Structure formats: C-alpha cells, structure tokens
Amino acid sequence: MTSAHVQLKLFASLTHFSPENADRLPVAPGTSVQELLRDLDVPLAKAHLIFVDGVKRTLDTRLNGGERVGVFPPVAGG
C-alpha cells in the first residue's frame, strides 16, 4: 500500500502525544482519524474536537493524504 502524508496538530493537553514528524506524518490512504490517533497512543476519549482542513469532522473520517488534521481536548474555563 502506498503512503501519503498529513499535517497533524494536537492542541493543549494533547501536545505531548505529537510526534516529531507531525508536519509530515505518513499515513496509508483510507486511514481514519481514529486509527491515526490510536497509532500515536492518543486517548480517544480526549479527542473532543477534530478538524480536517478546517472543517469539523469525526473520528471515522478517512484521510487520503495532504490533509491538515487538528485535534482538541475538551475545553473548560471560568
């Protein structure tokens, strides 16, 4: 299977899961966001908001390569 690349940005408490090659992370076309995060040991329960190319998506979203993926944990404030 050929490999493609995505740009991954993990925010706030998720940043420590970010790999060094997050700007050009290899993925197999058809990989879901859930599979990508699981491979990086990101706790799926903490992947609260997911954006792919600036559009809100779900863990089931499939990646083809070339996308920008942003993942935010639950946010609280006061």
C-alpha positions in Angstrom: 0.0 0.0 0.0 1.3 3.4 -0.9 2.0 6.0 1.8 0.7 9.6 1.9 1.3 12.3 4.4 -0.9 14.5 6.7 -0.1 17.5 8.8 -1.2 16.8 12.4 -1.6 19.4 15.1 -2.5 18.3 18.6 -3.6 21.1 21.0 -3.4 21.9 24.7 -3.1 18.7 26.9 -2.6 16.6 23.8 0.6 18.2 22.6 2.9 15.8 24.4 1.5 13.0 22.1 2.6 14.9 19.0 5.4 13.1 17.1 8.5 14.9 15.8 7.3 14.4 12.2 3.8 15.8 12.8 4.2 18.3 10.0 4.6 15.4 7.5 3.2 12.3 9.2 3.0 9.3 6.9 -0.5 7.6 6.6 -1.9 4.9 4.4 -4.7 6.3 2.2 -8.0 5.4 3.8 -6.7 5.6 7.4 -9.3 7.0 9.7 -8.6 9.8 12.2 -9.3 7.2 14.9 -6.7 4.8 13.6 -4.1 7.6 13.3 -4.7 8.8 16.9 -4.7 5.2 18.2 -1.3 4.6 16.5 0.1 7.6 18.3 -1.4 6.4 21.7 -3.6 9.5 21.9 -6.5 8.7 24.3 -9.6 8.7 22.0 -11.8 10.0 24.9 -9.6 13.1 24.9 -10.0 13.8 21.2 -13.0 16.0 21.6 -12.9 18.3 18.6 -11.5 17.2 15.3 -10.9 19.4 12.3 -9.8 18.2 8.9 -8.8 21.1 6.6 -10.6 23.5 8.9 -13.9 21.6 8.8 -15.3 19.9 11.9 -15.2 16.1 11.4 -15.4 12.8 13.4 -13.1 10.0 14.4 -14.5 8.0 11.5 -13.3 10.5 8.9 -11.0 8.8 6.3 -7.7 10.5 5.3 -6.3 10.3 1.8 -3.1 12.4 2.3 -2.4 16.1 2.1 -4.9 17.0 4.8 -4.3 19.2 7.8 -5.7 17.5 10.9 -6.3 19.4 14.2 -7.4 17.7 17.4 -8.5 19.5 20.6 -9.2 18.0 24.0 -12.4 19.0 26.0 -12.1 22.7 26.9 -13.2 24.1 30.2 -12.9 27.6 31.6 -14.3 30.0 34.0 
